[in-house]
Amino acid sequence: MVKLEQAVIARLELSGEKFEILVDPKLALLLKKGEKVDFNELLASDSVYKDSNKGTVQSPEALNRAFGTTELEKIAGKIIKSGQVQLTTEQRKDLREQKKREIVELIARNAMNPQTNSPHPPQRIEIALEEAKIHIDEFKQPEEQLGEILKELKKLIPISFEKLKIAVKIPAEYSGKASSLLHRYNVQKEEWQSNGSLVGLIELPAGMRAEFLNELNHLTHGNVETKFLEEKK
């Protein structure tokens, strides 16, 4: 059990009632990320509080109304996962940096510059994030924040986050290996021809266009036919 002086407050408000527990900040962060933790090590106290600073404990009736149980582990898990955890300044900084890296990677892999039909380098995206002074929420998934982030980035750099559909025709001598490559992407249609060649329709993020074509050309030594059926800019 974490010592009280090392614990932080995790708080959740339901139906106008506050529920607080005292927790180890590192273990609470791991639990919030979806990892398993030892609740004996996580909790600094066996109580659920109305106000932990005053030591005011919530009643069993209030716990049952809010959580449908008085079992501490279930309640603590809900408070940490759905509520706010009072992280240290260093933890918040580290978590925000990690989230920013995830967002940069997501944009770099899925977006492209519609003026050049090529992906934006991660460094350019990171610089644009800094220039736009975009707030990164350390607790939200990258996909949840993407809409607002792209809106701000488009003010600084040309960026498209659309899907491309590519028709491919692969000769029989390469079709077996190529099928495995295609299935690493979103295969919408796949047809094997009587001569052993393979025809497919692939959908992929615009930013992965160059990567896909490079891999396909490398595997087939350039003996492949491709046609872009849809390219939104």
N, C-alpha and C positions, 0 to 999 in steps of 0.2 A: 504493500500500500504506500502510495506516494505521501510524503510529508506535507502537512498543511501549508507550511511556508513556501513550498515549491509548487503548490497547486494553483491552477487558474480556474475561473468560473466558466462553465458552459451553461447557456441560458436558452430557454424556449418559452414563448408566450402562446398560450392557447385559450381562446374564449375570454380574453382579458385577464387571465391568471398567469403569473410568472412561475416558472419552474427552473430551479438552479441546482447544479451539482458542482462539486469541487473535483477537478481531474488533473492528471498529469498532462501537460500541454503536448508533449511529443506523442504519447500514446493516443491522445484524443485526435490528433491530426491524422495518425495512421488509420484509426477507425473511420474517420470522416472520408478518407480516401477509399474505404472499402476493405481494408485489411483486417485480419483477426487480431485481437489483443486479449491479454489476460485482464479481466475486469478487477481482479484483486489488486493488480498493480496499477490499474488505471485510476481507480477511485481513491480519494483522500478521506472520504467519509461515507458512511452507510445511509446518509440522510438526503432527502430531496427538499430543497428550501424554497420558501417564498422569497426570502431575502437572505442570501448567504452571509452578507456583511453583518447583519443583525442577528444571525443565527435562528431566524424564524423558519420553522419546519412546516412543510405542506401536510395537510391532513390526508389520511387514507381515502376519505370520501372524494377529495379533490383529485387525487391521483387516479382513482377509478373512473371518475367522470372524464378526465382528460385522456387517459391512456388505456382504460379498460382493464387495468391490472395494478397491483401494488408491488409487482416483482421488480426489484431495483435494477437488475441487469437490462431488462427490456426497456424500462423507462430511461435509463442512462443512454442506451443505444439510440433511442428516438431523439432525445435531447441533443446529443452530439451530432447525429446525422442530419437532423432537420433544423437545428437551432444555430446559435452563434457560439463559437469557442474563442475565449479571450487569449489569443496567441501572443507570444512575445514579439517584439519589434523585429528581431532577427528572423524568427520563423515566418512572419508575414512577408518579409523581403525575399527570403529564399523561395517561398511558395509562389510569390508573384513572378519571380524570375523564371521559375520552372514553367509556369503557365504561359508566360510570354514565349518561351522556346517552343512549346507545343503549338501555340497559335501561329508562329512564324513557319514552322514545319508544315502545318495544315495548309496554309495559304500557298507556300512554295510548291507543294505537291499538287494542288488542285487548281490554282489560278494561273493566268497567263497575261502577258502584255498584248492586247489586241492589235496594237500598231505593228508589232514585229512577229506575232504568232509564236513567241517563245516565253518560257517561264521567267518570272522575276527571281533573281538570286536572293537567297535568304537574307544576306547582309543588306540588300536594298530595301527589303520589307521591314527589317528591324529598324533601319534608319528612318523610314517613313512613319513607323509607329512612334518613334521618339519625336519626330518633327510635328506630328499631329497631336502630340501630348494625349494619346489615347489611354484611358484608364483601363487597366487589366484587373478584373475581379478574380482574386486568387481561389475563390470557392466555386465559381461557375465553370462548367465544361467549355472548352474552346468553341464548340459548335453553337452553344447558347449565346456567345458574345459576337459571333462572326458577322451577323447582319449589321450591327452598329459599327463594328470595326471597319468593314469593307466600305460603308458609307463615308467614313472619314478618310480612308486611304484613297478613295477615288478622287478626292479633292487635290491630292498631291501626285498620284501616279495613275496612268491608264491601267486598269485591271479588270479582267473578266473572270467570272467564276462559273462559267457555263460548262455543259457537257458536250462532248463531240461524239458523233457516230461514224465509225469507220468500217467500210466493207473491205474484206481481205480475201484474196484467192491465193492459196499456197500449193505449190506443186507436190505431187505424191511423195517424192524423195525426202521432203522436209515436213510433211503434214503431221506425222506422229509426234515429233518433238515440238512442233509449233502448237499443237493442240494444248499441250501442257502450259506453254507460255500464254496462250489466249485466255486460259481459265484462271490466270492470276488477275484478270480484269473482269469486267462485267460482260459476259458473252450473252447477247440477246438472241442470236441465231447461229446454228452450226449445222452444216450439211456436208456429208462425205459424198464425193462424186464417184461415178462408176470407174473412173481411171485412177482412183486413190487420192486425188487432190482434195483439198479442204477449202470450203467457202464459209466465211463467218461474218457476223455483224457484231462489232464490239462498241460498247459505250464506255467512255472514260473521261475523267476530268480534263479540262483544256490544258492545264499545266503539265499533264503527263504525256502529252502528244509526242514530244521529242524522244522521251525515254522509251515509249512503246515502239515507235518506228525504228529507233536505233537497235533495240533488242531484236525486233523482227527481221530487220535487214542483216544483222550479224548472224542470226541463226540460219537464214536462207541464202546467205552470200548475195543478197540483193535480188534473188529470184522470187519476188513476191509482187502481187498487184494490190494496190490500196486505192481506195476512193473515199473521200470525205463526203458523207451524205448530208450532214448537218453540222454547221459551224456557226454558232451564235456569237456575236461580238457586242 
